[in-house]
Amino acid sequence: MNAAPNHILIVGGGTAGWMAANLFAHQWKSKGIKVSLIESDVIGTVGVGEGSTPFLKDFFEKLGIPESQWMKEANATYKCGISFPGWSTHTGFDSYIHPFYSTVDSPDVPIFFEQADIRRRSQQAQAHPDHYFVTSKLIKNSLSPILKQDKKNKLDYGYHFDAELLGRFLAKNAVAIGVAHIKDKVTSINLNPAGNIESVTTVDSGVINADIFIDCSGFRGMLIQGALGEKLISYECYLPNDSAVAIQTPLEDMQEIPSETVSAALKYGWAWKIPLMNRFGNGYVYSSKYITPEQAEAELKQHLGISKDDKVKSLHLKWTPGRISNHWKKNCLALGLSQGFLEPLEAPMLNIIQQTCESFIACLEASNFSDHYMPAFNTSINQLIDGTRDYLQGHYKLNSRTDTQYWIDVRENQIISNELSEILKGWYDGRDFNQVLRENLKANPYQKTSWYCMLAGLGYFKSFDQISDELPESDLKENLKLEAQFYTHAEQLRRVSGLG
Ligand SMILES: Cc1cc2nc3c(=O)[nH]c(=O)nc-3n(C[C@H](O)[C@H](O)[C@H](O)COP(=O)(O)OP(=O)(O)OC[C@H]3O[C@@H](n4cnc5c(N)ncnc54)[C@H](O)[C@@H]3O)c2cc1C
């Protein structure tokens, strides 16, 4: 590649494929670069992946798509953060929220860091994160992150959405901005003598040539892993879970619709609960080394209050946690499940797709469409994924449950990166934690606030049981103020859908 490409072909029409189609067309349609997407009706998409981080907000803002245009079509709701009940058994820390943090939090959050540092040194302090973040308080009151007035004081937030409907919306938008949509199955990938991909062969559309190929074919990684031989590096030694079962349940009361994802620890993993405008998405993420899919489904049903004899539709999934090393190889970029998958905890994957795609575009623009930045690009994407892996593994290392061998094993697992090991030690030993984070975070997407919330939220302190964490009175007044300032979640969803 040494000149602007004439044609970019995306293989795969899941969330990764359609996000990429929109980003490429938005960026380069004015340069006359043709973008096409081919997807197979027969193969289908993974069908899950309903939670995001605030990066998805940036994605829609970049494309100039307002919430009123897409949220209703994807049955989307607002997400102020994630709560983690049941991961810790320490008194006062049975649940915590990983909130989305923004500038409105600035007066209180330094106090939280200070209190947590005092508590790390075994002195009395109020170190539970839930008391200090606006979004945590919004969650506790089923409020949306949208202010009634003072619009400039914006909060960061994410979304929940129906993955299939979001895909359909993104497809419609991509086609409207000029992406060619081909419904066909790719049967083979054809390489030229230099080892670049030259074309793909399809069932009905013949051979399709392109200059850049984007592999969004899902777990199979048909181009990057299949044709270009890139190997998946397994992270099973770090992350225990390799399976999930998903079940949908009805949303009984729209008035009480929550603005959080719940990630509740169960016996052999954890269960997500994601509110959409019309239903809940639920799933149990577990390790197949400890239970069978049938046992997992039975435990999830019990958790959801569904009788074991009730016939409900369930979707079982299996993966190897890990990533490839060369996300950009030859003239191919891997995006989404084809570049690897860790697990759904903290919902990081759409963010990785977005950052990989945007960084690829930036590298090509900065080098006049050469592959000059390919090595640096691959290093930075690997750091992004490995930093995410460390943050996810932290949840397992810090759990204090003893009810099953699973929780004991994941806590005692000695295979962790040096960075994670240093972070955990530095926190526990009461060292200057800013310094510890500076030395060990590098390009980690999870920064200071996230680490403090997880470490303090799980009650990872030397002495926990002796010190009580009482809710300060001021919290109650704060809640009353918030109710006057923010739309309730239900109210805001009606507003954004044009219903009131
Ligand atoms: C249990 C679970 C929960 C998850 N939860 C979250 C979450 O909350 N948040 C988050 O960010 N991520 C989550 N993820 C990850 C997220 O689902 C994926 O990153 C996202 O959906 C992108 O998937 P994809 O587009 O790469 O692959 P897929 O959805 O599998 O799409 C693959 C596409 O490739 C096409 N294809 C394949 N082979 C061919 C062929 N031969 N010819 C033509 N087309 C072909 C298929 O037709 C399909 O369109 C979760 C994943 C799992 C497994």
The ligand as a Tripos MOL2 file, in Angstrom:
@<TRIPOS>MOLECULE
LIG
   53    58     1     0     0
SMALL
NO_CHARGES

@<TRIPOS>ATOM
      1 C1        -21.1090  -13.6600   25.7180 C.3       1 LIG1
      2 C2        -20.5800  -12.3920   25.1110 C.ar      1 LIG1
      3 C3        -20.9630  -11.1620   25.6360 C.ar      1 LIG1
      4 C4        -20.4370   -9.9750   25.1180 C.ar      1 LIG1
      5 N1        -20.7670   -8.7750   25.6850 N.ar      1 LIG1
      6 C5        -20.1890   -7.6450   25.2350 C.ar      1 LIG1
      7 C6        -20.5120   -6.3800   25.7900 C.ar      1 LIG1
      8 O1        -21.3480   -6.2600   26.6830 O.2       1 LIG1
      9 N2        -19.8760   -5.2920   25.3040 N.ar      1 LIG1
     10 C7        -18.9490   -5.3720   24.3180 C.ar      1 LIG1
     11 O2        -18.3600   -4.3490   23.9520 O.2       1 LIG1
     12 N3        -18.7030   -6.5400   23.7060 N.ar      1 LIG1
     13 C8        -19.2820   -7.6710   24.1350 C.ar      1 LIG1
     14 N4        -19.0140   -8.8520   23.5160 N.ar      1 LIG1
     15 C9        -18.2070   -8.8410   22.3010 C.3       1 LIG1
     16 C10       -19.0850   -8.3710   21.1360 C.3       1 LIG1
     17 O3        -20.2190   -9.1960   21.0450 O.3       1 LIG1
     18 C11       -18.3070   -8.4080   19.8240 C.3       1 LIG1
     19 O4        -17.0650   -7.7640   20.0020 O.3       1 LIG1
     20 C12       -19.0900   -7.6740   18.7610 C.3       1 LIG1
     21 O5        -20.3940   -8.1720   18.6540 O.3       1 LIG1
     22 C13       -18.3940   -7.7700   17.4320 C.3       1 LIG1
     23 O6        -18.5530   -9.0520   16.8640 O.3       1 LIG1
     24 P1        -18.0430   -9.2400   15.3820 P.3       1 LIG1
     25 O7        -18.7220   -8.2670   14.5210 O.co2     1 LIG1
     26 O8        -16.5610   -9.2370   15.4040 O.co2     1 LIG1
     27 O9        -18.4580  -10.7310   15.0250 O.3       1 LIG1
     28 P2        -19.9240  -11.3850   14.6600 P.3       1 LIG1
     29 O10       -21.0440  -10.7020   15.3420 O.co2     1 LIG1
     30 O11       -19.7610  -12.8620   14.9100 O.co2     1 LIG1
     31 O12       -20.0760  -11.1320   13.1220 O.3       1 LIG1
     32 C14       -19.3880  -11.9250   12.1820 C.3       1 LIG1
     33 C15       -19.8950  -11.5730   10.7900 C.3       1 LIG1
     34 O13       -19.0630  -12.2240    9.8410 O.3       1 LIG1
     35 C16       -19.8810  -12.7850    8.8280 C.3       1 LIG1
     36 N5        -19.1690  -13.9040    8.2080 N.ar      1 LIG1
     37 C17       -18.4820  -14.8940    8.8190 C.ar      1 LIG1
     38 N6        -17.9940  -15.7450    7.9020 N.ar      1 LIG1
     39 C18       -18.3710  -15.2500    6.6860 C.ar      1 LIG1
     40 C19       -18.1950  -15.6860    5.3310 C.ar      1 LIG1
     41 N7        -17.5400  -16.8100    5.0530 N.pl3     1 LIG1
     42 N8        -18.7340  -14.9440    4.3320 N.ar      1 LIG1
     43 C20       -19.4140  -13.8050    4.6080 C.ar      1 LIG1
     44 N9        -19.6230  -13.3490    5.8680 N.ar      1 LIG1
     45 C21       -19.1150  -14.0850    6.8720 C.ar      1 LIG1
     46 C22       -21.1460  -13.2090    9.5530 C.3       1 LIG1
     47 O14       -22.2230  -13.3150    8.6340 O.3       1 LIG1
     48 C23       -21.3190  -12.0070   10.5070 C.3       1 LIG1
     49 O15       -22.0030  -10.9880    9.8220 O.3       1 LIG1
     50 C24       -19.5500  -10.0380   24.0110 C.ar      1 LIG1
     51 C25       -19.2270  -11.2690   23.4440 C.ar      1 LIG1
     52 C26       -19.7170  -12.4370   23.9900 C.ar      1 LIG1
     53 C27       -19.3130  -13.7560   23.3730 C.3       1 LIG1
@<TRIPOS>BOND
     1     1     2 1
     2     2     3 ar
     3     2    52 ar
     4     3     4 ar
     5     4     5 ar
     6     4    50 ar
     7     5     6 ar
     8     6     7 ar
     9     6    13 1
    10     7     8 2
    11     7     9 ar
    12     9    10 ar
    13    10    11 2
    14    10    12 ar
    15    12    13 ar
    16    13    14 ar
    17    14    15 1
    18    14    50 ar
    19    15    16 1
    20    16    17 1
    21    16    18 1
    22    18    19 1
    23    18    20 1
    24    20    21 1
    25    20    22 1
    26    22    23 1
    27    23    24 1
    28    24    25 2
    29    24    26 1
    30    24    27 1
    31    27    28 1
    32    28    29 2
    33    28    30 1
    34    28    31 1
    35    31    32 1
    36    32    33 1
    37    33    34 1
    38    33    48 1
    39    34    35 1
    40    35    36 1
    41    35    46 1
    42    36    37 ar
    43    36    45 ar
    44    37    38 ar
    45    38    39 ar
    46    39    40 ar
    47    39    45 ar
    48    40    41 1
    49    40    42 ar
    50    42    43 ar
    51    43    44 ar
    52    44    45 ar
    53    46    47 1
    54    46    48 1
    55    48    49 1
    56    50    51 ar
    57    51    52 ar
    58    52    53 1
@<TRIPOS>SUBSTRUCTURE
     1 LIG1         1 GROUP 0 **** ****
